[in-house]
């Protein structure tokens, strides 16, 4: 196995272990409440608290991964997790669960380590798929959601929690022994990295998108087990298995989303994702029967999985030099997206007696994200057009049908000596050399009308009065109705050698 493949296997397995412990409280909550009585609002806080540190720590972990490497970050994280896991196993109050759960959040924070480290081993055209494969470490939440209730039925929830101590120790050892000691390091101050990205609107748009997609994944993961037991009266193990099914579907689709982002335009994929989440949230807001509710949840899993993979294709694409800090910020926002919904749903249920408003909020946030994705897609196309115009070696001039100049490129200025401010609003007549008569230009425009373009040699005059010969092509630019909106003139100077 090559170096990249070995690290992909190790780091993905480490993420599985981290996510397994991250959701231990929500998975065992139906069992914990038999020993530690908790009200609905208290349950929401206990299950949501691990998300806080699991989100906020993602920013420094992403930065430190670039600086020290994934080996040290995974090793230290798993050593740290030994203490809160043990503390939860002896918890006797809500306060104990809150304290232990807060630091168990480290298990979710390690997500930033792999998405920062692994792209260093692969070319850009594979980043989406590789980060998607790594993101399959989310399956750890499914393993715990399924296995923890089964083990708790057999051995009790406290002994089940203690099992995770051995798991954390094992992965600390594996990373210490097998982690890459020669991983490329990036030593740029965190202040400098933040200053270089915080004004970039793409960072905050991607953060919002991940807030919705990964946030909905986390929220449903920690919300479903207790909800299915209390609202639909399912058995604890049955609720755990259904939650595991939700997680497995979302997780398996994550590399599919990354692969789709590699192969197709990522914004088109995200537009379908948010359209799907909009409809799913709308369906769930009517608090339907268990069957329809299952369809809505599976739709959320499908869209969230695809979206999670696609978004982390875009991060290294736009922020290759600041991937560590940007991965951390985007991942943090995704984690926080999972923190608030369970609390809001509980509060709204206590106030109104149903969850409709909460699920409708998911629908509306997704709709707003859909609009932003479509806008970003349009802006991206404009950016490509601008780059083509600005960097083409041929001189280019764009005029209105009446001949007024609206745009030139740097190559035009290099050949003629005229800047945009000097030519904007004028007609090209100031370039005329006088060597071609009126009949020449009349024949030129007649050819454009008949054939749709004209090309040929022509003499023009620079700003300094010097004559030069160029090869010019003039073409009309039409709208969808077939009306001419602009005329584009592209030329190259002809020298004696040419």
Buried (B, 14 or more C-beta within 10 A) or exposed (E): EEEBEBBBEBBBBBBBBBBBBBBBBBBBBBBBBEEBEBEEEBBBBBBBBBBBBBBBBBBBBBBBBBBBBBBBBBBBBBBBBBBBBBBBBEBEEBEBBBBBBBBBBBBBBBBBBBBBBBBBBBEEEBBBBBBBBBBBBBBBBBBBBBBBBBBBBEEBBBEBBBBBBEBBBEBBEBBBEEBBEEBEEBEBEBEEBBEBBEEBEBBBBBBBBBBBBBBBBBBBBBBBBBBBBEBBEBEBBBBBBBBBBBBBBBBBBBBBBBBBBBEEEBBBBBBBBBBBBBBBBBBBBBBEEEEEBBBBBBBBBBBBBBBBBBBBBBBBBBBEEBBBBBBBBBBBBBBBBBBBBBBBBBBBBEEEEEBBBBBBBBBBBBBBBBEBBBEBBEEBEEEEEEEEBEEEEBBBBBBBEEEBBEBBBBBBBEBBBBEBEBBEEBBBEBBBBEEBEEEEBEEBEEBBEEEEEBBEEBBBBBBEEEEBBBBBBBBBEEEEEEEEEBBBBBBBBBEEEE
